[in-house]
């Protein structure tokens, strides 16, 4: 799951929504730092202020939702289909891009599908996150981590300014974001020949988005 899919059910609770984004923010701002379950659970038992606790609970929700989403048949089926489509374009046996793209492209384009279904959802999401101070987020999460995430607050501000989730609606801008992901893990960029695979993924998401997120309805009752 990506930012909007994680956070959109909780837009009336800004600290919780920020918590659902925090693992992904850290993945970019401090890629060597991870939020480990043990320290997170320990912090949940000791944090007394309500906003801080809601932030940590949002992180926990992110982790639980990711586990359910990735093990669901709907995501595994879609991911396999998109991986195969990328593999047809990149047949090299040592090219690791198809597997990565088959995982992240459906996740990222699911955010665009949610915005397409409910125009204005992204604006509401960014407005909710803007209500939470990035410096407070960094200070609150630092004791849970092995080392301080020095650039976290800076990246959160950049996230709110650039608003790159809007780029997912356009293939050219989406390709730019995908190539940023590939660059971060040391893989070669893609060209515009992947646009048909993006379009295939968009079409399939139109039909399976509800199924992809069905676990959330079940777990929430």
C-alpha positions in Angstrom: 0.0 0.0 0.0 1.0 3.6 -0.6 0.4 6.9 1.3 -3.2 7.6 0.4 -4.5 4.1 0.6 -2.9 3.8 4.1 -4.2 7.1 5.4 -7.5 8.0 3.7 -9.9 6.3 6.2 -8.5 8.3 9.1 -8.5 11.9 7.9 -10.4 13.1 11.0 -7.3 12.1 13.1 -4.2 14.0 11.9 -1.6 12.4 14.2 -2.9 8.9 13.3 -2.9 9.7 9.6 0.7 11.0 9.9 1.6 7.8 11.7 0.3 5.7 8.7 2.7 7.8 6.4 5.7 7.6 8.7 7.2 4.3 7.6 7.2 5.5 4.0 8.6 8.9 4.9 11.4 7.2 6.7 12.1 4.9 3.7 13.0 8.0 1.7 14.4 10.3 4.3 16.4 7.8 6.3 16.5 4.5 4.3 18.8 2.7 6.7 16.4 3.3 9.7 13.5 1.0 10.3 10.7 1.1 12.9 11.0 -2.2 14.6 8.0 -3.9 16.3 9.6 -4.4 19.7 10.6 -0.8 20.4 7.3 0.4 18.9 5.2 -1.8 21.2 7.3 -0.7 24.2 6.8 3.0 23.3 3.1 2.5 23.0 3.1 1.3 26.6 4.9 4.3 27.9 3.8 7.3 25.8 1.3 9.2 27.8 0.2 12.2 25.6 -2.6 11.4 23.3 -1.3 12.9 20.1 2.0 11.0 20.5 0.2 7.7 21.1 -2.1 8.3 18.1 1.1 8.8 15.9 2.5 5.5 17.1 -0.8 3.7 16.7 -0.9 5.0 13.1 2.5 3.4 12.5 1.2 0.1 13.9 -1.8 0.3 11.7 0.4 0.9 8.6 2.3 -2.3 9.5 -0.8 -4.4 10.0 -2.5 -3.1 6.8 0.7 -3.8 4.8 0.8 -7.4 6.0 -2.8 -8.0 5.2 -2.7 -6.2 1.8 0.5 -8.0 0.6 -0.8 -11.5 1.5 -4.2 -11.0 -0.1 -5.0 -13.0 -3.2 -6.1 -9.9 -5.1 -2.8 -8.1 -4.7 -0.7 -11.2 -5.4 -2.7 -11.8 -8.6 -2.5 -8.2 -9.8 1.2 -8.0 -8.9 2.0 -11.2 -10.8 0.2 -10.0 -13.9 1.9 -6.6 -13.9 5.3 -8.2 -13.2 4.8 -10.5 -16.2 3.9 -7.5 -18.4 7.1 -5.7 -17.3 9.1 -8.9 -17.9 7.9 -9.0 -21.5 9.5 -5.6 -21.9 12.7 -6.4 -19.9 13.5 -10.1 -20.7 17.1 -9.9 -19.4 17.5 -12.7 -16.8 19.5 -10.4 -14.5 17.1 -7.5 -14.7 15.5 -7.1 -11.3 13.2 -4.3 -12.3 10.1 -6.3 -13.3 9.6 -7.9 -9.9 10.1 -4.5 -8.1 7.8 -2.7 -10.5 5.2 -5.4 -10.4 5.0 -4.7 -6.7 5.2 -0.9 -6.4 3.4 0.2 -9.5 0.0 -1.3 -8.4 0.5 0.1 -4.9 1.2 3.6 -6.2 -1.5 3.6 -8.9 -4.0 2.4 -6.3 -3.7 5.9 -4.8 -4.6 7.4 -8.1 -7.6 5.1 -8.4 -8.8 6.3 -5.0 -8.5 9.9 -6.1 -10.2 9.2 -9.4 -13.2 7.6 -7.6 -13.4 10.5 -5.1 -12.0 13.7 -6.5 -10.6 15.9 -3.8 -9.5 13.0 -1.6 -5.8 13.9 -2.1 -6.4 17.5 -1.2 -8.1 16.4 2.0 -5.2 14.0 2.7 -2.6 16.8 2.3 -4.6 19.2 4.4 -4.8 16.6 7.2 -1.1 16.1 7.2 -0.4 19.8 7.2 -2.1 20.0 10.6 0.8 18.0 12.2 4.1 19.7 12.9 7.0 17.9 11.2 9.5 18.8 14.0 7.1 17.2 16.5 6.8 14.1 14.4 10.6 13.7 14.3 11.0 14.3 18.0 8.2 11.9 18.9 9.5 9.0 16.7 13.2 9.4 17.5 13.2 7.5 20.8 11.7 4.5 19.0 14.5 4.3 16.5 18.1 3.2 16.8 19.4 6.6 15.6 17.9 10.0 15.0 16.3 10.5 11.6 18.1 13.8 10.9 16.3 14.7 7.6 12.8 13.4 8.5 11.1 16.7 9.3 12.8 18.3 6.2 11.4 15.6 4.0 7.9 15.8 5.5 7.8 19.5 4.6 9.0 18.7 1.1 6.3 16.0 0.8 3.7 18.6 1.7 5.1 21.1 -0.8 5.8 19.0 -3.8 2.6 16.9 -3.5 3.9 14.3 -5.9 0.9 12.0 -5.3 -0.9 14.1 -7.9 1.8 13.0 -10.5 0.4 9.5 -10.5 -2.5 10.6 -12.8 -0.2 11.2 -15.8 2.0 8.6 -17.3 4.9 10.9 -18.0 5.0 12.4 -14.5 4.4 8.9 -13.0 7.4 7.6 -14.9 9.5 10.3 -13.4 8.5 9.1 -9.9 9.0 5.5 -10.8 12.5 6.2 -12.0 13.2 8.0 -8.7 12.3 4.7 -6.9 14.5 2.7 -9.2 17.4 5.2 -8.7 17.2 4.9 -4.9 17.8 1.1 -5.1 20.5 1.3 -7.8 18.5 0.1 -10.8 18.4 1.5 -14.3 15.6 3.9 -15.3 12.7 2.9 -17.5 11.6 4.6 -20.7 8.3 5.5 -22.2 7.8 1.9 -23.5 6.4 1.1 -20.1 3.4 3.3 -20.6 1.2 0.5 -21.9 1.9 -1.5 -18.7 0.9 1.6 -16.6 -2.3 1.7 -18.6 -2.9 -2.0 -18.1 -2.5 -1.6 -14.3 -4.8 1.4 -14.3 -7.5 -0.6 -16.1 -7.2 -3.6 -13.8 -7.3 -1.4 -10.7 -10.6 0.0 -11.8 -12.1 -3.5 -11.3 -10.2 -4.8 -8.3 -9.6 -1.8 -6.0 -12.4 -2.7 -3.7 -11.2 -6.3 -3.5 -7.6 -5.1 -2.8 -8.9 -3.2 0.3 -11.5 -5.7 1.4 -9.3 -6.8 4.3 -9.8 -3.4 5.9 -13.5 -3.6 5.9 -13.3 -7.1 7.4 -10.8 -6.1 10.1 -12.8 -3.0 11.0 -16.0 -4.8 11.2 
